[in-house]
Amino acid sequence: MAAEGVVKDVGEIHARLLDHRPVVQGEIKCFIREFEGKRNHREEERLEAVLGHAQQMGQTIPACTMLLEDNLAQVTANLRVATSMCEKISETEEKMAKADPLKNRREGRKQEWDAFMSDQFGRSAEVDREHEILCDKITEQHRLKEELLKEGKVSMP
């Protein structure tokens, strides 16, 4: 029996010293109560803010739709006027392009003139080359005559 008493006493000491479940459970319950209390107020504030935004949107949306209905007709009319003006400008430009028969003739004459000028530049370059060759020949002839004069083989007239 003494052993039973010792085991019982050891069990009680062990439970008091090492078994912290009742203390931990109490702390957990206290923490949960505090957390839920703070969270409930926060959630309540958030829901009130959302409700305020929803009410504000409920007032703003009808006003926006009224403004849209009022101004949509005017904007549509302005767009139609702008579109018709653009179409008229486009038609006028097309008529001017078709009504200018001289334009094709001008372009043809410009092409002919460009071809003529390129041909003239080619001929000018050829004449310049021939002139260069003739100048070189004359210079060579003068040099030869001077050499002959120095040697005394040709007399001066």
FIGUDREN-194720 format. One record per residue (C-alpha): residue number from 0; x, y, z; residue in one letter. Coordinates in steps of 0.05 Angstrom, whole numbers, plus 32768, in hexadecimal, padded with zeros to 4 digits. Layout:
N
(r NUM (X Y Z) "A");
...
***
This chain:
157
(r 0 (8000 8000 8000) "M");
(r 1 (8038 802D 800D) "A");
(r 2 (804E 8023 7FC6) "A");
(r 3 (800A 8038 7FAE) "E");
(r 4 (800D 8077 7FD7) "G");
(r 5 (8053 8086 7FBC) "V");
(r 6 (803B 807B 7F75) "V");
(r 7 (7FFF 80A7 7F81) "K");
(r 8 (802A 80DE 7F9F) "D");
(r 9 (805C 80DA 7F66) "V");
(r 10 (8023 80DE 7F35) "G");
(r 11 (8008 811D 7F56) "E");
(r 12 (804D 813D 7F58) "I");
(r 13 (8058 812A 7F0F) "H");
(r 14 (8014 8148 7EFB) "A");
(r 15 (8022 8188 7F20) "R");
(r 16 (8069 8191 7F07) "L");
(r 17 (8069 8175 7EC1) "L");
(r 18 (8021 8174 7EA9) "D");
(r 19 (8012 81BA 7E8F) "H");
(r 20 (7FD4 81A9 7E66) "R");
(r 21 (7FA1 81CD 7E93) "P");
(r 22 (7FCC 820C 7E95) "V");
(r 23 (7FD9 820B 7E4A) "V");
(r 24 (7F90 81FF 7E3B) "Q");
(r 25 (7F7D 8239 7E67) "G");
(r 26 (7FAE 8267 7E43) "E");
(r 27 (7F95 824F 7DFF) "I");
(r 28 (7F4D 825D 7E12) "K");
(r 29 (7F60 82A3 7E2B) "C");
(r 30 (7F86 82B2 7DEB) "F");
(r 31 (7F4C 829A 7DBF) "I");
(r 32 (7F1B 82C6 7DE5) "R");
(r 33 (7F48 8303 7DDD) "E");
(r 34 (7F56 82F4 7D93) "F");
(r 35 (7F0C 82EB 7D82) "E");
(r 36 (7EF9 832A 7DA8) "G");
(r 37 (7F2C 8355 7D82) "K");
(r 38 (7F1D 8333 7D40) "R");
(r 39 (7ED3 833C 7D47) "N");
(r 40 (7EDB 8387 7D4F) "H");
(r 41 (7F0A 838A 7D14) "R");
(r 42 (7EDB 8362 7CE8) "E");
(r 43 (7EA1 838D 7CFF) "E");
(r 44 (7EC7 83CC 7CEB) "E");
(r 45 (7ED9 83AF 7CA8) "R");
(r 46 (7E91 839B 7C9A) "L");
(r 47 (7E7A 83E1 7CAD) "E");
(r 48 (7EAD 83FF 7C7C) "A");
(r 49 (7E96 83D1 7C44) "V");
(r 50 (7E4E 83E3 7C53) "L");
(r 51 (7E5F 842E 7C4F) "G");
(r 52 (7E82 8423 7C0B) "H");
(r 53 (7E47 83FC 7BF1) "A");
(r 54 (7E16 8433 7C06) "Q");
(r 55 (7E42 8468 7BE6) "Q");
(r 56 (7E45 8440 7BA5) "M");
(r 57 (7DFA 8438 7BA8) "G");
(r 58 (7DF4 8484 7BA6) "Q");
(r 59 (7E2C 848F 7B73) "T");
(r 60 (7E18 845C 7B3E) "I");
(r 61 (7DD3 847B 7B30) "P");
(r 62 (7DF2 84C0 7B2A) "A");
(r 63 (7E27 84A6 7AFA) "C");
(r 64 (7DF3 8483 7ACF) "T");
(r 65 (7DC9 84C3 7ACB) "M");
(r 66 (7E06 84EB 7AB5) "L");
(r 67 (7E17 84B5 7A82) "L");
(r 68 (7DD1 84B6 7A66) "E");
(r 69 (7DD1 8502 7A62) "D");
(r 70 (7E14 8509 7A40) "N");
(r 71 (7E15 84CA 7A15) "L");
(r 72 (7DE6 84E8 79E1) "A");
(r 73 (7E11 8527 79DB) "Q");
(r 74 (7E52 84FE 79D5) "V");
(r 75 (7E32 84D2 79A0) "T");
(r 76 (7E1B 850F 7978) "A");
(r 77 (7E61 852E 797C) "N");
(r 78 (7E80 84ED 7964) "L");
(r 79 (7E50 84EA 7929) "R");
(r 80 (7E61 8532 7916) "V");
(r 81 (7EAC 8523 791B) "A");
(r 82 (7EA4 84E4 78F1) "T");
(r 83 (7E7E 8509 78BA) "S");
(r 84 (7EB2 8540 78B9) "M");
(r 85 (7EEA 850C 78B1) "C");
(r 86 (7EC3 84EA 7879) "E");
(r 87 (7EBA 852D 7855) "K");
(r 88 (7F04 853D 785A) "I");
(r 89 (7F16 84F8 7840) "S");
(r 90 (7EE6 8500 7805) "E");
(r 91 (7F03 8545 77F5) "T");
(r 92 (7F49 852A 77F4) "E");
(r 93 (7F35 84F1 77C7) "E");
(r 94 (7F13 8521 7797) "K");
(r 95 (7F51 854D 7795) "M");
(r 96 (7F7D 8511 7787) "A");
(r 97 (7F4F 84FB 774D) "K");
(r 98 (7F44 8542 7733) "A");
(r 99 (7F8E 8550 7728) "D");
(r 100 (7F9C 8532 76E2) "P");
(r 101 (7FDB 855C 76DD) "L");
(r 102 (7FFA 8537 7717) "K");
(r 103 (8008 84F9 76ED) "N");
(r 104 (8025 8524 76B6) "R");
(r 105 (8051 8549 76E8) "R");
(r 106 (806B 8508 7704) "E");
(r 107 (807A 84EF 76BD) "G");
(r 108 (80A0 852F 76AC) "R");
(r 109 (80C6 852B 76ED) "K");
(r 110 (80DC 84E4 76DD) "Q");
(r 111 (80F1 84F9 7697) "E");
(r 112 (8117 8534 76B4) "W");
(r 113 (813A 8508 76E6) "D");
(r 114 (814E 84D7 76AF) "A");
(r 115 (8166 8511 7683) "F");
(r 116 (8190 852E 76BC) "M");
(r 117 (81B0 84EB 76CC) "S");
(r 118 (81C1 84E3 7682) "D");
(r 119 (81DF 8529 7681) "Q");
(r 120 (8209 851A 76BF) "F");
(r 121 (8222 84DB 769D) "G");
(r 122 (8235 8501 765D) "R");
(r 123 (8256 8538 7686) "S");
(r 124 (8280 8504 76AA) "A");
(r 125 (8294 84E5 7667) "E");
(r 126 (82A8 8529 764A) "V");
(r 127 (82D1 8537 7689) "D");
(r 128 (82F6 84F4 7681) "R");
(r 129 (8304 8502 7637) "E");
(r 130 (831D 8548 7649) "H");
(r 131 (834A 852B 767E) "E");
(r 132 (8367 84F9 764C) "I");
(r 133 (8373 8530 7617) "L");
(r 134 (8394 855D 764B) "C");
(r 135 (83C2 8524 765F) "D");
(r 136 (83D4 8517 7615) "K");
(r 137 (83E3 8561 7608) "I");
(r 138 (840D 8565 7647) "T");
(r 139 (8434 8527 7630) "E");
(r 140 (843F 8546 75EB) "Q");
(r 141 (845A 8586 7609) "H");
(r 142 (8488 855F 7636) "R");
(r 143 (84A2 8537 75FA) "L");
(r 144 (84AD 8577 75D1) "K");
(r 145 (84D2 8597 760B) "E");
(r 146 (8500 855B 760F) "E");
(r 147 (850D 855D 75C4) "L");
(r 148 (851B 85A7 75C9) "L");
(r 149 (854C 859C 7601) "K");
(r 150 (8570 8567 75D7) "E");
(r 151 (8571 8596 759C) "G");
(r 152 (854E 8567 756B) "K");
(r 153 (8514 8595 755C) "V");
(r 154 (851A 85DE 754C) "S");
(r 155 (84E9 8613 7560) "M");
(r 156 (84C1 8634 7529) "P");
***
